[in-house]
Amino acid sequence: FKRRLKAAQDQLNDSFAACWNDAAQREQAERLMRRMQFLDKLTYEVRQLEERLDD
């Protein structure tokens, strides 16, 4: 799961970088940014769950 999550983050980062500087794609970049924030939060939650399981 963590590998797939990291791959999704990498793909989003690449897509975001490709369209961020293009004014015509600004809306797409903002959508990608929200998805990146969601995946960051999901990664954080997974890390928290792993720590709880280790305790």
N, C-alpha and C positions, 0 to 999 in steps of 0.2 A: 504494500500500500504506500509506504513512504517513498519507494522508488518511483511509483507512478505519479505521486504528488509532486515530487521534485522535477520529473520530466514535464509535467503540466506547467509548473512554474517557469521552467526554462523556455518552453515554447511561448508562453505568454510574454515573457520578457523580450524575446526576439521579435514577436509581432508588434509589441508596444514600441520598441526602438525603431522599427521600420516605419511606423506611421506617425510618431509623435511630432516630428518636424514638418510634416505636411499639413498645412492649414485645412485642406479639403478633407482630411481624415481625422480631424481633431475629435469629433464625436466618437469615432471608433476607438481612438486612443483613450478617451475618458471611460468608455465601457471596459476596455482592457485593464485600465487602472483599478476599477472597482473589482474586477475578477482577481487581479493580483492581490488586492487587499484581503479579499475573501480567502484566498489560498494561504496567505500569510497567517491569517487568524486560524485557519484549519491546521496548519503546521504547528502553531503554538499549542493548540488544544491537544494534538496528538502527543506532543512532547510532555505536556502536563499529565496526560493519561499514562504515559510510559513511566514517569516519575512516581505516580501513585501506585502503579503495579510493582515497582521496585521496592517500595516501602513495606 
